[in-house]
Amino acid sequence: MRFRLPLLGLSLAVAAAPLTAQSDSLPARPILSIGDYPNVNGLRLNFRDDHLGVVNGINATIWTPYEPITGRVTGLALGLPATAAGDVHGIGAGIFGVGAAHDLVGIAVGGIGAGAGGKVHGIAIGGVGVGAGGNLEGAVIGGVGAGAGGNATGLIVGGIGAGVGGKLHGLVIGGLGAGAGGDLGGIAVGGLGVGAGGNVRGALLGGIGVGAGGNFTGLGVGGIGVGAGGNVKGVMIGGIGVGAGGRVDGLAVSAIGVGAGSLIHGIAIGGVGVGAPRLEGGFAGLVVGGVDVKAIVIAPAQFRVVEGHFSGVAVSASNYIKGSQHGLTIGLFNYARTLDGVQLGIINIVADAKEHAILPLINWGSR
């Protein structure tokens, strides 16, 4: 049953009972509609939507819709206390929350949360959290967390954490941590840690650690450590260690150690030690070791080259080069299998020397 009443010159449409068959083919009611009518241009008031059509204007509801969630609100979706639609384009606000089954584009604020089954594009704020089943773009802030099943770009803040299943780019802050299943680029800060399953490029700060499943390029600071399954390049500072499955390029500093699966190129300082098959640059640690070393080395306890080659300058209590030395070693004890350079120390040994194989103070050789 339908009836119309004049109201201050406006057309007032009242639906006394919900429609059982609603579709986008029904004409849009203008200005004001009360009840579960699908299509409205203006102000639409309803307790709980069922098969919503298209609302251009304001859609205000008391509760979230029945399943399946349909329709599109362009303008303002208002929930007292909660509301949702298939798509929300514009502003969505709810005392409890606001959501979209598909996409949420614009500004959304929910006392508990705001989210979409598809993408969130714009600004979304949730007292507890903000989430998107698809991509997330813009500025999103969640009291507990913010996340997306797809990629995320922009400003993402989660009181406990921020994370995405895909790529994450922009400024990301998580009270405990921030992470991405794919690549991570930009600036990311996590109270405990920051990590990505793919490559990392940018500045990453983690209270405990920073890590990447692939390559890591940029500035990395971890209370315990910085690591990557691939290569590490840039400035890396780890409370305990810095490591890479591949190579480390740049400046790496750690209270315990710096290591790489293939090469460290640049400057590395490890409180206990520095080690890699190849070392090129400047290195300092209680112990420094490698197979092929071209560097300036300071190692209070021992500098060790195993079955390889050393060229440069090394200062250590014990310089043990089980290979060829080209350059200068200074220490209490110096050993080289072959020498093309100078040893300065208390005891200097050149294993393959035909003359002066063992000398005090200084030894030399050329090949």
ZAFI-896488 format. One line per field, with one value per residue (C-alpha): residue number from 1; residue in one letter; x, y, z. Coordinates in steps of 0.05 Angstrom, whole numbers, plus 5000, padded with zeros to 4 digits. Layout:
N
k <- [NUM ...]
r <- [a ...]
X <- [X ...]
Y <- [Y ...]
Z <- [Z ...]
# end
This chain:
367
k <- [1 2 3 4 5 6 7 8 9 10 11 12 13 14 15 16 17 18 19 20 21 22 23 24 25 26 27 28 29 30 31 32 33 34 35 36 37 38 39 40 41 42 43 44 45 46 47 48 49 50 51 52 53 54 55 56 57 58 59 60 61 62 63 64 65 66 67 68 69 70 71 72 73 74 75 76 77 78 79 80 81 82 83 84 85 86 87 88 89 90 91 92 93 94 95 96 97 98 99 100 101 102 103 104 105 106 107 108 109 110 111 112 113 114 115 116 117 118 119 120 121 122 123 124 125 126 127 128 129 130 131 132 133 134 135 136 137 138 139 140 141 142 143 144 145 146 147 148 149 150 151 152 153 154 155 156 157 158 159 160 161 162 163 164 165 166 167 168 169 170 171 172 173 174 175 176 177 178 179 180 181 182 183 184 185 186 187 188 189 190 191 192 193 194 195 196 197 198 199 200 201 202 203 204 205 206 207 208 209 210 211 212 213 214 215 216 217 218 219 220 221 222 223 224 225 226 227 228 229 230 231 232 233 234 235 236 237 238 239 240 241 242 243 244 245 246 247 248 249 250 251 252 253 254 255 256 257 258 259 260 261 262 263 264 265 266 267 268 269 270 271 272 273 274 275 276 277 278 279 280 281 282 283 284 285 286 287 288 289 290 291 292 293 294 295 296 297 298 299 300 301 302 303 304 305 306 307 308 309 310 311 312 313 314 315 316 317 318 319 320 321 322 323 324 325 326 327 328 329 330 331 332 333 334 335 336 337 338 339 340 341 342 343 344 345 346 347 348 349 350 351 352 353 354 355 356 357 358 359 360 361 362 363 364 365 366 367]
r <- [m r f r l p l l g l s l a v a a a p l t a q s d s l p a r p i l s i g d y p n v n g l r l n f r d d h l g v v n g i n a t i w t p y e p i t g r v t g l a l g l p a t a a g d v h g i g a g i f g v g a a h d l v g i a v g g i g a g a g g k v h g i a i g g v g v g a g g n l e g a v i g g v g a g a g g n a t g l i v g g i g a g v g g k l h g l v i g g l g a g a g g d l g g i a v g g l g v g a g g n v r g a l l g g i g v g a g g n f t g l g v g g i g v g a g g n v k g v m i g g i g v g a g g r v d g l a v s a i g v g a g s l i h g i a i g g v g v g a p r l e g g f a g l v v g g v d v k a i v i a p a q f r v v e g h f s g v a v s a s n y i k g s q h g l t i g l f n y a r t l d g v q l g i i n i v a d a k e h a i l p l i n w g s r]
X <- [5000 5028 5004 5034 5029 5049 5106 5131 5123 5166 5145 5143 5142 5124 5126 5080 5108 5174 5172 5184 5210 5256 5300 5339 5283 5237 5235 5276 5237 5257 5275 5251 5233 5217 5218 5251 5244 5305 5319 5320 5349 5351 5341 5325 5307 5300 5308 5346 5357 5337 5356 5378 5381 5414 5413 5440 5441 5434 5418 5407 5394 5391 5426 5466 5428 5402 5444 5460 5484 5467 5461 5502 5501 5531 5534 5526 5515 5496 5489 5454 5490 5513 5504 5529 5515 5542 5584 5593 5618 5625 5621 5604 5595 5569 5569 5589 5615 5606 5620 5613 5605 5646 5681 5686 5708 5713 5714 5691 5689 5666 5666 5688 5708 5704 5716 5700 5699 5732 5775 5780 5800 5804 5805 5780 5782 5759 5761 5783 5803 5800 5802 5794 5786 5819 5866 5873 5891 5894 5898 5872 5876 5854 5856 5878 5897 5892 5898 5881 5878 5909 5957 5961 5985 5987 5985 5968 5966 5947 5949 5975 5992 5985 5990 5971 5971 6002 6047 6052 6076 6076 6082 6062 6061 6042 6043 6072 6088 6077 6082 6067 6061 6093 6139 6144 6166 6168 6174 6151 6154 6136 6141 6167 6183 6172 6175 6157 6154 6182 6230 6237 6257 6257 6267 6245 6248 6232 6238 6261 6276 6268 6267 6253 6243 6276 6323 6327 6349 6350 6355 6341 6343 6325 6332 6356 6372 6363 6360 6341 6336 6368 6414 6419 6439 6443 6452 6435 6438 6421 6425 6450 6463 6456 6453 6436 6429 6463 6507 6511 6528 6537 6545 6526 6534 6516 6533 6544 6558 6549 6546 6529 6521 6565 6596 6601 6620 6628 6639 6617 6626 6608 6619 6638 6652 6643 6643 6628 6660 6682 6698 6711 6719 6731 6715 6720 6702 6731 6739 6737 6739 6729 6756 6771 6786 6804 6799 6825 6811 6814 6803 6828 6824 6835 6833 6826 6827 6812 6841 6836 6867 6879 6900 6900 6917 6898 6911 6897 6928 6928 6929 6920 6919 6914 6926 6961 6974 6984 6992 7007 6989 7005 6996 7027 7025 7023 7017 7011 7018 7048 7068 7074 7078 7099 7085 7098 7093 7126 7124 7118 7111 7109 7096 7119 7181 7247 7284 7265 7202 7199 7223 7212 7188 7184 7178 7170 7163 7146 7121]
Y <- [5000 5069 5139 5208 5267 5338 5361 5432 5428 5365 5297 5247 5173 5123 5048 5017 4947 4922 4905 4832 4844 4904 4919 4975 4979 5012 5088 5130 5167 5240 5280 5235 5162 5125 5050 4995 5025 5008 5071 5141 5208 5248 5225 5152 5128 5055 5007 4952 4946 4886 4885 4958 4990 5058 5116 5183 5226 5201 5130 5125 5058 5030 4964 4930 4899 4829 4781 4787 4859 4897 4966 5029 5091 5153 5209 5194 5125 5136 5081 5091 5050 5011 5010 4977 4971 4935 4997 5062 5122 5186 5187 5128 5136 5090 5092 5018 5014 5022 4971 4954 4885 4907 4975 5033 5097 5164 5175 5122 5127 5072 5071 4999 4989 5005 4958 4930 4862 4893 4955 5013 5078 5143 5155 5102 5103 5049 5049 4977 4965 4979 4924 4910 4843 4872 4931 4988 5059 5124 5137 5084 5082 5026 5029 4956 4943 4959 4909 4886 4820 4852 4910 4973 5042 5106 5118 5057 5058 5001 5006 4935 4921 4936 4883 4863 4799 4832 4892 4949 5019 5084 5102 5043 5042 4983 4986 4916 4905 4918 4867 4847 4781 4812 4871 4928 4998 5066 5077 5023 5024 4967 4965 4894 4886 4898 4844 4825 4760 4794 4852 4911 4981 5042 5058 5004 5008 4949 4946 4874 4864 4879 4826 4809 4743 4773 4833 4891 4960 5024 5039 4982 4986 4927 4922 4851 4848 4861 4804 4784 4719 4754 4815 4873 4942 5008 5025 4969 4971 4910 4903 4832 4821 4838 4782 4763 4699 4735 4796 4857 4925 4990 5002 4948 4954 4903 4890 4816 4803 4816 4759 4743 4681 4707 4777 4837 4900 4966 4977 4926 4929 4871 4871 4797 4786 4795 4739 4721 4681 4748 4812 4878 4945 4960 4912 4912 4858 4816 4763 4775 4719 4702 4664 4720 4786 4853 4901 4940 4897 4910 4847 4848 4773 4742 4755 4690 4673 4600 4571 4637 4704 4767 4836 4899 4915 4874 4890 4834 4796 4736 4742 4672 4669 4598 4621 4678 4746 4809 4868 4882 4846 4873 4830 4788 4727 4729 4668 4663 4604 4649 4722 4780 4835 4847 4817 4858 4821 4781 4717 4719 4655 4643 4569 4564 4609 4578 4630 4664 4623 4644 4712 4757 4829 4830 4782 4795 4759 4767 4719]
Z <- [5000 4981 4997 4989 5036 5020 5065 5059 4984 4980 4957 5014 4995 5049 5042 5094 5083 5053 4980 4966 4896 4888 4828 4796 4744 4794 4786 4834 4887 4893 4954 5012 5020 5084 5082 5041 4972 4929 4887 4915 4894 4959 5031 5044 5115 5130 5189 5152 5077 5035 4961 4960 4891 4878 4926 4904 4966 5037 5059 5134 5167 5237 5221 5167 5108 5099 5058 5001 5008 4945 4916 4913 4955 4924 4974 5048 5079 5151 5203 5269 5292 5230 5156 5093 5018 4958 4941 4978 4940 4980 5056 5101 5176 5230 5306 5303 5233 5158 5104 5031 5001 4942 4939 4988 4954 4991 5067 5117 5192 5238 5314 5312 5241 5167 5110 5042 5010 4950 4949 4997 4962 5001 5076 5124 5200 5247 5323 5321 5249 5175 5123 5050 5016 4954 4946 4995 4971 5009 5084 5131 5206 5252 5328 5328 5256 5183 5127 5058 5022 4960 4952 4995 4977 5019 5094 5135 5211 5257 5333 5336 5264 5190 5137 5067 5028 4967 4957 5007 4987 5026 5100 5143 5219 5263 5339 5339 5267 5194 5139 5067 5033 4971 4961 5011 4992 5027 5102 5149 5225 5272 5347 5342 5269 5196 5142 5072 5034 4972 4961 5008 4985 5031 5104 5153 5229 5274 5349 5343 5270 5197 5143 5071 5036 4974 4967 5015 4992 5034 5108 5156 5232 5276 5351 5342 5268 5195 5145 5075 5037 4977 4975 5024 5000 5036 5110 5157 5233 5274 5350 5343 5270 5196 5146 5075 5036 4978 4984 5029 4997 5035 5109 5158 5234 5287 5360 5345 5272 5198 5148 5077 5035 4979 4986 5033 4995 5031 5105 5157 5232 5276 5351 5349 5276 5202 5153 5081 5025 4993 5029 4993 5030 5103 5159 5235 5285 5340 5286 5211 5160 5087 5028 4979 5016 4986 5044 5103 5164 5238 5279 5352 5360 5291 5217 5178 5104 5087 5024 4988 4973 5012 4987 5028 5100 5162 5235 5284 5342 5294 5219 5191 5115 5091 5020 4984 5016 4974 5020 5094 5158 5227 5289 5343 5299 5223 5178 5103 5056 5002 5011 4963 5013 5085 5153 5217 5283 5339 5297 5221 5181 5105 5095 5022 5030 5010 5052 5117 5126 5199 5223 5283 5275 5198 5140 5066 5001 4928 4875]
# end
